[in-house]
Amino acid sequence: MLNLLSLSKKNTMRITDTVYNSIKTAIIKHDLAPGSHLSVPALAEKLGVSRSPIREAVQKLIAEGLAFEKPRKGAFVTDFDVKDLLPLFQVRLVLDGLAAKLAAKEMTKSLHAKLERTISNHRTAIDRKDPDKYTNADIQFHMMILEASNNGPLKELAKQIYDQIYVAMKTRVAPLGPEVTFKDHLNIFNALIKSDSAKAETAARSHVEHIIKQIIKISKAI
């Protein structure tokens, strides 16, 4: 079920922003599954708002690639395929490398502990064969590095790419297996905690390169 945020008067955000964040969260969590129709009248009724902020929010989601528009039919949640991921990861190759490089310079005991906890959760989820939890741990690991980069423009660019990739990861698209992903994450983690910027950047780029190679391999097999 679509989990919408409160639109009470106490909410200081603009209504359009609140609507946008609600729909976007529902898409990422798959409360709105790929292919779902983003009906403006239905969403307006669900949220108890006028159609105008719904239209604005949907257009923003289309611009970000999380939705697409069919002529005379309206907007729908994007259903990503393997081939759709290649250009996203080609951009992410650069962004992730830079994020890791900058994060290594900002390493603190607190960040070390958070990353270590996430790595541990990732390992546990894999051992328990819990795909939802190890996907969440994967996402959390990269988001921590991105936040630690302390670079606003980088975070803004990367989050847009990440959102599209994470929606795809929640479906059938999974370029790397959990064990390979975990090994790559461990290499990034070890470089980060040593504050080794060069190795952190190399490890982060290597991880994305592994994914790109797998995407190309899968695409050729289809």
C-alpha positions in Angstrom: 0.0 0.0 0.0 1.2 3.5 -0.8 2.6 5.0 2.3 2.0 8.7 2.0 3.5 11.4 4.3 1.2 13.6 6.3 0.0 16.7 4.6 -1.1 18.5 7.8 -0.7 22.3 8.2 2.1 21.6 10.6 4.2 20.3 7.7 6.5 23.1 6.8 7.4 21.7 3.4 5.6 22.9 0.3 2.8 20.6 -0.6 4.4 19.7 -4.0 7.6 18.7 -2.3 5.7 16.5 0.2 3.7 14.9 -2.6 6.9 14.3 -4.6 8.8 12.8 -1.7 5.8 10.5 -0.9 5.5 9.2 -4.4 9.2 8.8 -4.9 9.5 6.9 -1.6 6.7 4.6 -2.7 8.4 3.9 -6.0 11.8 3.1 -4.4 10.2 0.9 -1.8 8.0 -0.7 -4.5 4.8 0.3 -2.9 4.2 1.6 -6.4 5.6 -1.3 -8.5 7.3 -0.8 -11.9 4.7 -0.2 -14.6 2.2 1.2 -12.1 0.0 4.0 -13.6 0.6 7.3 -11.8 -3.0 8.5 -12.2 -3.2 12.2 -11.3 -6.8 12.0 -10.2 -6.3 8.8 -8.2 -3.2 10.2 -6.4 -4.9 13.5 -5.7 -7.7 11.7 -4.1 -5.3 9.5 -2.1 -3.4 12.4 -0.7 -6.3 14.7 -0.3 -4.7 17.5 -2.4 -5.5 19.2 -5.7 -4.3 17.8 -9.0 -1.8 20.6 -9.6 0.9 19.5 -7.1 0.5 15.9 -8.2 1.2 16.9 -11.8 4.3 18.8 -10.8 5.6 15.9 -8.7 5.0 13.4 -11.5 6.8 15.7 -14.0 9.7 15.9 -11.7 9.8 12.0 -11.4 9.7 11.8 -15.2 12.7 14.2 -15.4 14.6 12.0 -13.0 13.9 8.8 -14.9 11.8 7.2 -12.2 8.7 7.5 -14.4 7.9 7.9 -18.1 5.0 9.2 -20.1 2.9 7.4 -22.7 1.0 9.7 -25.2 -2.6 10.0 -24.3 -2.3 7.4 -21.5 -0.4 9.3 -18.7 2.6 8.5 -16.6 3.9 5.2 -15.4 6.6 4.0 -13.0 9.7 3.0 -15.0 10.3 -0.7 -15.4 14.1 -0.9 -15.7 15.8 -3.6 -17.8 19.4 -4.6 -17.8 20.2 -2.5 -20.9 18.9 0.6 -19.1 21.5 0.2 -16.4 24.6 0.6 -18.5 24.6 4.4 -19.0 23.7 4.8 -15.3 26.7 2.8 -14.2 29.0 4.5 -16.6 28.1 7.8 -14.9 28.3 6.2 -11.5 31.8 4.9 -12.2 33.1 8.5 -12.0 30.8 9.6 -9.1 31.5 6.7 -6.9 35.2 7.0 -7.4 35.2 10.7 -6.4 32.8 10.1 -3.4 35.2 7.4 -2.0 38.2 9.5 -2.6 36.7 12.5 -0.7 35.2 10.3 2.0 38.6 8.8 2.8 39.8 12.2 3.7 36.9 12.7 6.1 37.2 9.4 8.0 36.3 9.6 11.7 35.8 7.0 14.4 32.0 7.5 14.1 32.0 6.9 10.4 34.3 3.9 10.8 31.8 2.4 13.3 28.8 3.0 11.0 30.5 1.5 8.0 31.7 -1.5 10.0 28.2 -2.1 11.3 26.7 -1.9 7.7 29.4 -4.3 6.4 28.5 -6.7 9.3 24.8 -6.4 8.5 25.5 -7.1 4.8 27.4 -10.2 5.7 24.7 -11.5 8.0 22.0 -10.8 5.4 23.9 -12.8 2.8 24.4 -15.7 5.2 20.7 -15.7 6.0 19.8 -15.5 2.3 17.7 -12.4 2.9 17.8 -10.4 -0.4 15.9 -7.4 0.9 18.2 -6.9 3.8 21.4 -7.3 1.8 20.1 -4.9 -0.9 19.3 -2.4 1.9 22.8 -2.8 3.3 24.3 -2.3 -0.1 22.3 0.9 -0.5 23.2 2.1 3.0 26.9 1.5 2.4 27.1 3.7 -0.7 24.9 6.4 0.8 27.2 6.6 3.8 30.2 7.1 1.6 28.3 9.7 -0.5 27.2 11.7 2.6 30.8 11.5 4.0 32.1 13.1 0.8 30.7 16.5 2.0 30.3 17.6 -1.5 26.8 19.0 -2.2 26.8 19.0 -6.0 28.2 15.4 -6.1 25.6 14.2 -3.7 22.8 15.8 -5.7 24.0 14.2 -9.0 24.7 10.8 -7.4 21.4 10.5 -5.6 19.5 10.9 -8.8 21.5 8.1 -10.4 21.3 5.9 -7.2 17.5 6.3 -7.1 17.1 4.8 -10.6 19.6 2.0 -9.8 17.9 1.1 -6.5 14.5 0.9 -8.1 16.0 -1.5 -10.6 17.8 -3.5 -7.9 14.4 -4.1 -6.2 13.2 -6.0 -9.3 14.8 -8.7 -11.4 17.8 -6.7 -12.3 20.8 -7.7 -10.2 24.1 -7.3 -12.1 26.4 -8.8 -9.4 25.8 -11.6 -7.0 25.8 -10.8 -3.2 29.2 -12.4 -2.6 31.0 -10.4 -5.3 29.4 -7.3 -4.1 30.3 -7.9 -0.5 34.0 -8.6 -1.4 34.1 -5.3 -3.4 32.5 -3.4 -0.5 35.1 -4.9 1.9 37.9 -3.6 -0.3 36.4 -0.1 -0.3 35.8 -0.3 3.4 39.5 -1.3 4.1 40.8 1.6 2.0 38.4 4.1 3.7 39.3 3.2 7.3 43.0 3.7 6.4 42.1 7.1 5.0 43.8 6.0 1.7 42.1 8.2 -0.9 43.8 6.7 -3.9 43.0 3.1 -2.9 39.5 4.1 -1.9 38.9 5.6 -5.3 40.4 2.7 -7.1 38.3 0.2 -5.1 35.1 2.1 -5.7 35.7 2.3 -9.4 36.7 -1.3 -9.6 33.4 -2.3 -8.0 31.4 -0.4 -10.6 33.6 -1.7 -13.4 32.7 -5.3 -12.3 29.1 -4.4 -12.5 29.5 -2.8 -16.0 31.2 -5.9 -17.3 28.4 -8.1 -16.0 25.7 -5.8 -17.4 27.4 -6.1 -20.9 27.6 -9.8 -20.5 24.0 -10.2 -19.6 22.9 -7.8 -22.3 24.7 -9.9 -25.0 23.0 -13.1 -23.7 19.5 -11.7 -24.0 
